[in-house]
Amino acid sequence: MDSLSKRFGRRVKEVRCSLNITQEQLADMADIDRGHMGHIERGTKCPSLNKVEQIAKALNVQEHMLMRD
């Protein structure tokens, strides 16, 4: 079973790609360092709740949508 971080990162990438947004654009929109965003999407870093909120707002989705499989 994948960790929550990996599932979250995979979902962020899925939503981002469906919106045709680059990882760099999302990082800028969410005010998150580009390198850190890469780690979040790969599931190698666990984002804080504040970062989860920033990412969700940038993607225009509710936070719980990024937590589901």
Backbone as JSON Lines, residues from 0, in Angstrom:
{"i":0,"aa":"M","n":[0.84,-1.19,0.0],"ca":[0.0,0.0,0.0],"c":[0.89,1.25,0.0]}
{"i":1,"aa":"D","n":[0.52,2.19,-0.84],"ca":[1.26,3.45,-0.91],"c":[1.01,4.29,0.34]}
{"i":2,"aa":"S","n":[1.99,5.1,0.66],"ca":[1.84,6.01,1.79],"c":[0.88,7.13,1.41]}
{"i":3,"aa":"L","n":[0.36,7.79,2.42],"ca":[-0.53,8.93,2.19],"c":[0.18,10.01,1.36]}
{"i":4,"aa":"S","n":[1.46,10.22,1.63],"ca":[2.22,11.23,0.88],"c":[2.28,10.89,-0.6]}
{"i":5,"aa":"K","n":[2.5,9.63,-0.92],"ca":[2.57,9.22,-2.33],"c":[1.21,9.34,-3.01]}
{"i":6,"aa":"R","n":[0.16,8.95,-2.32],"ca":[-1.19,9.06,-2.89],"c":[-1.56,10.52,-3.09]}
{"i":7,"aa":"F","n":[-1.23,11.37,-2.11],"ca":[-1.51,12.8,-2.22],"c":[-0.77,13.38,-3.42]}
{"i":8,"aa":"G","n":[0.51,13.09,-3.52],"ca":[1.32,13.61,-4.63],"c":[0.81,13.17,-5.98]}
{"i":9,"aa":"R","n":[0.41,11.91,-6.07],"ca":[-0.11,11.38,-7.32],"c":[-1.41,12.1,-7.7]}
{"i":10,"aa":"R","n":[-2.25,12.37,-6.71],"ca":[-3.52,13.06,-6.97],"c":[-3.28,14.52,-7.38]}
{"i":11,"aa":"V","n":[-2.35,15.19,-6.72],"ca":[-2.01,16.57,-7.1],"c":[-1.57,16.6,-8.57]}
{"i":12,"aa":"K","n":[-0.69,15.67,-8.93],"ca":[-0.19,15.63,-10.31],"c":[-1.33,15.35,-11.29]}
{"i":13,"aa":"E","n":[-2.21,14.44,-10.91],"ca":[-3.34,14.1,-11.77],"c":[-4.23,15.32,-12.03]}
{"i":14,"aa":"V","n":[-4.57,16.04,-10.98],"ca":[-5.41,17.23,-11.12],"c":[-4.67,18.31,-11.9]}
{"i":15,"aa":"R","n":[-3.4,18.51,-11.56],"ca":[-2.59,19.53,-12.26],"c":[-2.54,19.25,-13.76]}
{"i":16,"aa":"C","n":[-2.27,18.01,-14.11],"ca":[-2.17,17.64,-15.53],"c":[-3.51,17.79,-16.25]}
{"i":17,"aa":"S","n":[-4.6,17.47,-15.55],"ca":[-5.92,17.62,-16.17],"c":[-6.23,19.08,-16.48]}
{"i":18,"aa":"L","n":[-5.61,19.98,-15.75],"ca":[-5.79,21.42,-15.96],"c":[-4.73,22.01,-16.89]}
{"i":19,"aa":"N","n":[-3.84,21.15,-17.41],"ca":[-2.76,21.59,-18.29],"c":[-1.9,22.66,-17.66]}
{"i":20,"aa":"I","n":[-1.56,22.44,-16.39],"ca":[-0.7,23.35,-15.64],"c":[0.63,22.64,-15.41]}
{"i":21,"aa":"T","n":[1.73,23.34,-15.63],"ca":[3.03,22.74,-15.36],"c":[3.28,22.73,-13.85]}
{"i":22,"aa":"Q","n":[4.2,21.9,-13.46],"ca":[4.57,21.84,-12.04],"c":[5.1,23.2,-11.57]}
{"i":23,"aa":"E","n":[5.86,23.85,-12.4],"ca":[6.39,25.17,-12.06],"c":[5.27,26.19,-11.91]}
{"i":24,"aa":"Q","n":[4.28,26.15,-12.8],"ca":[3.15,27.07,-12.7],"c":[2.38,26.84,-11.4]}
{"i":25,"aa":"L","n":[2.14,25.57,-11.07],"ca":[1.43,25.26,-9.84],"c":[2.21,25.75,-8.63]}
{"i":26,"aa":"A","n":[3.51,25.53,-8.64],"ca":[4.34,26.0,-7.52],"c":[4.21,27.51,-7.36]}
{"i":27,"aa":"D","n":[4.24,28.23,-8.47],"ca":[4.08,29.7,-8.42],"c":[2.69,30.08,-7.92]}
{"i":28,"aa":"M","n":[1.67,29.41,-8.41],"ca":[0.3,29.73,-8.03],"c":[0.05,29.46,-6.55]}
{"i":29,"aa":"A","n":[0.71,28.41,-6.02],"ca":[0.52,28.02,-4.63],"c":[1.54,28.66,-3.7]}
{"i":30,"aa":"D","n":[2.46,29.44,-4.27],"ca":[3.53,30.08,-3.5],"c":[4.36,29.05,-2.73]}
{"i":31,"aa":"I","n":[4.77,28.01,-3.48],"ca":[5.6,26.93,-2.94],"c":[6.84,26.82,-3.82]}
{"i":32,"aa":"D","n":[7.98,26.59,-3.2],"ca":[9.22,26.41,-3.94],"c":[9.06,25.29,-4.97]}
{"i":33,"aa":"R","n":[9.55,25.51,-6.17],"ca":[9.43,24.54,-7.27],"c":[10.0,23.18,-6.9]}
{"i":34,"aa":"G","n":[11.15,23.17,-6.27],"ca":[11.77,21.91,-5.86],"c":[10.93,21.18,-4.82]}
{"i":35,"aa":"H","n":[10.37,21.93,-3.89],"ca":[9.52,21.33,-2.86],"c":[8.27,20.74,-3.49]}
{"i":36,"aa":"M","n":[7.71,21.43,-4.48],"ca":[6.53,20.91,-5.18],"c":[6.85,19.59,-5.85]}
{"i":37,"aa":"G","n":[8.03,19.47,-6.42],"ca":[8.43,18.21,-7.03],"c":[8.48,17.08,-6.01]}
{"i":38,"aa":"H","n":[9.02,17.37,-4.84],"ca":[9.06,16.37,-3.78],"c":[7.65,15.99,-3.33]}
{"i":39,"aa":"I","n":[6.77,16.96,-3.24],"ca":[5.39,16.68,-2.83],"c":[4.73,15.75,-3.85]}
{"i":40,"aa":"E","n":[4.88,16.06,-5.14],"ca":[4.27,15.22,-6.17],"c":[4.84,13.81,-6.2]}
{"i":41,"aa":"R","n":[6.12,13.68,-5.9],"ca":[6.73,12.34,-5.88],"c":[6.45,11.6,-4.58]}
{"i":42,"aa":"G","n":[5.93,12.3,-3.6],"ca":[5.62,11.68,-2.32],"c":[6.82,11.51,-1.42]}
{"i":43,"aa":"T","n":[7.91,12.21,-1.71],"ca":[9.1,12.1,-0.88],"c":[9.11,13.11,0.25]}
{"i":44,"aa":"K","n":[8.21,14.08,0.2],"ca":[8.03,15.05,1.28],"c":[6.55,15.1,1.62]}
{"i":45,"aa":"C","n":[6.27,15.19,2.89],"ca":[4.9,15.28,3.37],"c":[4.57,16.77,3.58]}
{"i":46,"aa":"P","n":[3.6,17.3,2.83],"ca":[3.29,18.72,2.96],"c":[2.57,19.03,4.27]}
{"i":47,"aa":"S","n":[2.8,20.21,4.79],"ca":[2.06,20.67,5.96],"c":[0.61,20.92,5.55]}
{"i":48,"aa":"L","n":[-0.24,21.04,6.55],"ca":[-1.65,21.34,6.25],"c":[-1.79,22.68,5.54]}
{"i":49,"aa":"N","n":[-0.94,23.62,5.87],"ca":[-0.97,24.92,5.18],"c":[-0.64,24.75,3.7]}
{"i":50,"aa":"K","n":[0.35,23.91,3.4],"ca":[0.72,23.66,2.0],"c":[-0.4,22.95,1.26]}
{"i":51,"aa":"V","n":[-1.06,21.99,1.93],"ca":[-2.19,21.3,1.32],"c":[-3.26,22.32,0.94]}
{"i":52,"aa":"E","n":[-3.54,23.25,1.84],"ca":[-4.54,24.28,1.58],"c":[-4.11,25.16,0.4]}
{"i":53,"aa":"Q","n":[-2.84,25.56,0.35],"ca":[-2.34,26.41,-0.74],"c":[-2.47,25.69,-2.08]}
{"i":54,"aa":"I","n":[-2.11,24.42,-2.1],"ca":[-2.18,23.64,-3.35],"c":[-3.63,23.5,-3.79]}
{"i":55,"aa":"A","n":[-4.52,23.18,-2.86],"ca":[-5.94,23.02,-3.19],"c":[-6.51,24.32,-3.75]}
{"i":56,"aa":"K","n":[-6.18,25.43,-3.13],"ca":[-6.67,26.73,-3.62],"c":[-6.14,27.02,-5.02]}
{"i":57,"aa":"A","n":[-4.87,26.72,-5.25],"ca":[-4.27,26.96,-6.57],"c":[-4.94,26.09,-7.64]}
{"i":58,"aa":"L","n":[-5.32,24.88,-7.27],"ca":[-5.98,23.96,-8.21],"c":[-7.5,24.16,-8.25]}
{"i":59,"aa":"N","n":[-8.01,25.04,-7.37],"ca":[-9.44,25.32,-7.29],"c":[-10.25,24.07,-6.97]}
{"i":60,"aa":"V","n":[-9.76,23.3,-5.99],"ca":[-10.47,22.13,-5.49],"c":[-10.49,22.18,-3.97]}
{"i":61,"aa":"Q","n":[-11.38,21.42,-3.38],"ca":[-11.4,21.32,-1.93],"c":[-10.28,20.37,-1.5]}
{"i":62,"aa":"E","n":[-9.75,20.61,-0.32],"ca":[-8.61,19.83,0.18],"c":[-8.87,18.33,0.16]}
{"i":63,"aa":"H","n":[-10.08,17.92,0.55],"ca":[-10.37,16.49,0.61],"c":[-10.3,15.82,-0.76]}
{"i":64,"aa":"M","n":[-10.48,16.58,-1.83],"ca":[-10.38,16.0,-3.17],"c":[-8.97,15.53,-3.49]}
{"i":65,"aa":"L","n":[-7.99,16.1,-2.81],"ca":[-6.61,15.7,-3.05],"c":[-6.21,14.52,-2.19]}
{"i":66,"aa":"M","n":[-7.08,14.12,-1.27],"ca":[-6.77,13.02,-0.37],"c":[-7.36,11.69,-0.83]}
{"i":67,"aa":"R","n":[-8.25,11.73,-1.79],"ca":[-8.9,10.5,-2.21],"c":[-8.07,9.8,-3.28]}
{"i":68,"aa":"D","n":[-8.35,8.52,-3.43],"ca":[-7.66,7.73,-4.47],"c":[-8.35,7.84,-5.79]}
